[in-house]
Amino acid sequence: MKHLLASTPALAVLLGFATASAFAEEQTAWRLFVSDHAQPIVHAIDMETGQKIDTFNVRAPTSLYRSASGRTVFAVQGKGDVISVLSSGISFGDHGDHGDISMEAPKLLDVSFEGKKPSHFVDHEGDIALFFDGEGKTRVTREADILEGKPAIREVTTDAPHHGVAIALGDHVFVSEPNLEKPDELPIGIRVVDRSGASVGGLHDCPDLHGEASSGNLVAVACAKGLLITSTGTGAPAINLLPYADLPEGKSTTLVGGRGLQYFLGNYGPSAVVLIDPKSDDAFRLIELPTRRVHFTVDPVRAKFAYVFTEDGQLHRIDVVAGKVDASLKLTEPYSMDGHWSDPRPRIAVAGDRIVVSDPLKGVLHTVDATTFTPTEEISVEGKPFNLVAVGGSGEAH
Amino acid sequence: MLRTIGFASLMSVITLTSLGTTSASAEPLKVVASFSIIGDFARNVGGDRIELTTLVGPDGDAHVYEPSPADAVTMSKANVVLVNGLQFEGFLQRLVEASATKASVVELTKGVLPIKMKQGHEHTAEAGSDDHNHGDLDPHAFQSIANARIYVKNIADAFCAADATGCDSYKANAEVYTAKLDAADAEVKVAVAAIPEDKRIVITSHDAFGYFENAYGLTFLAPEGISTEAEASAADVAALISQVRGDKASAIFLENITNPRLIEQISSETGVKVGGTLYSDALSKADGPAATYIDMMKTNIATIKGAILGS
């Protein structure tokens, strides 16, 4: 087990030496950002050494989201009425026949977004939409402007505070429509607004709206009876409902978008996930799990795989082509899904060739070799390590 | 001006694992074509001996295509996978990996003399979202009919290797189709000859016509680079507008696979009317004017000629 704050282990020294000697050529770097369930802190960990790089203080215990480029990490503090932004310190430049990697220290940027009860972060090609439930308001900005320290903010308002979401798609913003009769309940649809704030077309019905993801040029929003699917690209975005069709009674409320393959992975009932391939005649494939589901994510590197953690302490690998669980691995003691939805339970992130699973009650991050799907080292983290995001990749260092 | 440089030695064959010869196949050969133009070639060579699936269909953009799990299933069952190569299909490697296909993956540009992409369109986008680049070679070799003949020969060879019983049929089909390509090639050359030499500069959305330019003597300028994924810089657009205003470009065209906004902007700022739609990286739908490769080449030159001579 590796311990944060411990002296640099011999292995890391060797790794460091090897890295340094090859510095002018290919370099791989992954950083893990870990929030604590109870404390307002975010750790940055170097996944090549297992060592902590830094710890950043924020206002409240936070959820973490990474931008698509990986240059920024957003700390959404629902109970702190603020969203803080960290620079991951890793960036890439694409030069056609090769990519460059640039490294600097991660840091908490002097940019934050204040507002009541921030809830959802959505990045679409660098256009970032931040939704604040307590105001029913979206703040839209661009990652490039944030990194320059001068974020231009465009606000999109709705008629009432509600638990909503917004997606910035070029000239348009998709924003949830509150249930005005019962504002405490989930939104009833999606409205498209243009840059002037004017509605484009009518309301797209989506009762019980909760859950959004993008995969390639498709954006999906989960509703009571199916998914609203938007295809972006040439012309104005079109929105169509993809009904759940032959699935048993239920709905998705959380979606993750496939990377490398175009699909969505959603929850469906407490003990299943559903693979959604909007372009296929067989759009929904339900995958039953042995026990209740805790968390799930997709593998951004190995397009064929996604991962689900269940309350019996197992990590399951899903083959999204075959549509089944093809391997399972016991990693932690059981984490019951009884109790509050936000109790500390494991979360999954994929950092290059490693799958990382937080074990908040043990203060440990479990790592799994993504190629062999076997456990590797453990990294101890003080407190209750909870939310995880991984940033990194390979490139030429100059 | 674009230079033609031999880079045959740099060409990479992505995968060449062989499923083995199907000597007496009662089943049709299962063929996957990466995009619509290759699908048309395969249909002409394979006839009814093949069962064809085309991944990126009519009006689809292979540069930014996102394969689905269903595509991976199709790929896993294929006997032969036909691709363009020269990194045209950015999605190919991950689809091959995800599908674990044992099919022969055949690059049809093998034997083509590749040309370099035009200067000034180096990628500057941030990486990190997807590994995706096109190297420095122009992959749109199919825009020359002479190269299409090479594609067709490579397809016949691939089908023969996978289905020896049908080899004579594949070769005969290829011969018939190649004769049609020759006729189309001659037609395009005649049409270009009717365009005055000082009127042979045109503008399209992205650099898809380098091989057309080399083969037939027109010059194509584009605000976007080799891939539609790379956004045009403001400087690129401004330079093009300046050229059009200087009467150095005779016509501007939309493409069937790209967002028309940039071209419409150039048209609006220069007053030069858009001359129509060119089919660059994909065929039209069946009821369109470019539903086959030969129709595509004929339609494109007819559109160009009509716009220039009418301007």
HADDOCK unambig.tbl for C-alpha pairs under 7 A between the chains (distance, minus, plus):
assign (segid A and resid 68 and name CA) (segid B and resid 129 and name CA) 5.63 0.50 0.50
assign (segid A and resid 69 and name CA) (segid B and resid 126 and name CA) 6.77 0.50 0.50
assign (segid A and resid 69 and name CA) (segid B and resid 127 and name CA) 6.62 0.50 0.50
assign (segid A and resid 69 and name CA) (segid B and resid 128 and name CA) 4.98 0.50 0.50
assign (segid A and resid 69 and name CA) (segid B and resid 129 and name CA) 5.46 0.50 0.50
assign (segid A and resid 70 and name CA) (segid B and resid 128 and name CA) 6.43 0.50 0.50
assign (segid A and resid 92 and name CA) (segid B and resid 126 and name CA) 5.89 0.50 0.50
assign (segid A and resid 92 and name CA) (segid B and resid 127 and name CA) 5.15 0.50 0.50
assign (segid A and resid 92 and name CA) (segid B and resid 128 and name CA) 6.39 0.50 0.50
assign (segid A and resid 93 and name CA) (segid B and resid 124 and name CA) 6.75 0.50 0.50
assign (segid A and resid 93 and name CA) (segid B and resid 125 and name CA) 6.84 0.50 0.50
assign (segid A and resid 93 and name CA) (segid B and resid 126 and name CA) 5.28 0.50 0.50
assign (segid A and resid 93 and name CA) (segid B and resid 127 and name CA) 5.75 0.50 0.50
assign (segid A and resid 94 and name CA) (segid B and resid 123 and name CA) 6.01 0.50 0.50
assign (segid A and resid 94 and name CA) (segid B and resid 124 and name CA) 5.79 0.50 0.50
assign (segid A and resid 94 and name CA) (segid B and resid 125 and name CA) 5.97 0.50 0.50
assign (segid A and resid 94 and name CA) (segid B and resid 126 and name CA) 5.94 0.50 0.50
assign (segid A and resid 94 and name CA) (segid B and resid 127 and name CA) 5.44 0.50 0.50
assign (segid A and resid 95 and name CA) (segid B and resid 122 and name CA) 6.54 0.50 0.50
assign (segid A and resid 95 and name CA) (segid B and resid 123 and name CA) 5.32 0.50 0.50
assign (segid A and resid 95 and name CA) (segid B and resid 124 and name CA) 6.40 0.50 0.50
assign (segid A and resid 96 and name CA) (segid B and resid 122 and name CA) 6.42 0.50 0.50
assign (segid A and resid 96 and name CA) (segid B and resid 123 and name CA) 5.36 0.50 0.50
assign (segid A and resid 96 and name CA) (segid B and resid 133 and name CA) 5.04 0.50 0.50
assign (segid A and resid 96 and name CA) (segid B and resid 134 and name CA) 5.99 0.50 0.50
assign (segid A and resid 96 and name CA) (segid B and resid 135 and name CA) 5.09 0.50 0.50
assign (segid A and resid 96 and name CA) (segid B and resid 136 and name CA) 6.87 0.50 0.50
assign (segid A and resid 97 and name CA) (segid B and resid 133 and name CA) 6.54 0.50 0.50
assign (segid A and resid 97 and name CA) (segid B and resid 134 and name CA) 6.85 0.50 0.50
assign (segid A and resid 97 and name CA) (segid B and resid 135 and name CA) 4.26 0.50 0.50
assign (segid A and resid 97 and name CA) (segid B and resid 136 and name CA) 6.61 0.50 0.50
assign (segid A and resid 216 and name CA) (segid B and resid 66 and name CA) 5.94 0.50 0.50
assign (segid A and resid 234 and name CA) (segid B and resid 258 and name CA) 6.67 0.50 0.50
assign (segid A and resid 234 and name CA) (segid B and resid 259 and name CA) 4.58 0.50 0.50
assign (segid A and resid 235 and name CA) (segid B and resid 259 and name CA) 6.87 0.50 0.50
assign (segid A and resid 260 and name CA) (segid B and resid 66 and name CA) 6.88 0.50 0.50
assign (segid A and resid 260 and name CA) (segid B and resid 94 and name CA) 6.45 0.50 0.50
assign (segid A and resid 261 and name CA) (segid B and resid 66 and name CA) 6.09 0.50 0.50
assign (segid A and resid 261 and name CA) (segid B and resid 67 and name CA) 5.19 0.50 0.50
assign (segid A and resid 261 and name CA) (segid B and resid 68 and name CA) 4.97 0.50 0.50
assign (segid A and resid 261 and name CA) (segid B and resid 69 and name CA) 6.23 0.50 0.50
assign (segid A and resid 262 and name CA) (segid B and resid 66 and name CA) 5.53 0.50 0.50
assign (segid A and resid 262 and name CA) (segid B and resid 67 and name CA) 5.70 0.50 0.50
assign (segid A and resid 262 and name CA) (segid B and resid 68 and name CA) 4.60 0.50 0.50
assign (segid A and resid 263 and name CA) (segid B and resid 68 and name CA) 6.26 0.50 0.50
assign (segid A and resid 277 and name CA) (segid B and resid 68 and name CA) 6.73 0.50 0.50
assign (segid A and resid 280 and name CA) (segid B and resid 70 and name CA) 6.45 0.50 0.50
assign (segid A and resid 303 and name CA) (segid B and resid 94 and name CA) 6.78 0.50 0.50
assign (segid A and resid 303 and name CA) (segid B and resid 98 and name CA) 6.20 0.50 0.50
assign (segid A and resid 304 and name CA) (segid B and resid 98 and name CA) 4.88 0.50 0.50
assign (segid A and resid 320 and name CA) (segid B and resid 69 and name CA) 6.52 0.50 0.50
assign (segid A and resid 321 and name CA) (segid B and resid 69 and name CA) 4.90 0.50 0.50
assign (segid A and resid 321 and name CA) (segid B and resid 72 and name CA) 6.45 0.50 0.50
assign (segid A and resid 321 and name CA) (segid B and resid 73 and name CA) 6.35 0.50 0.50
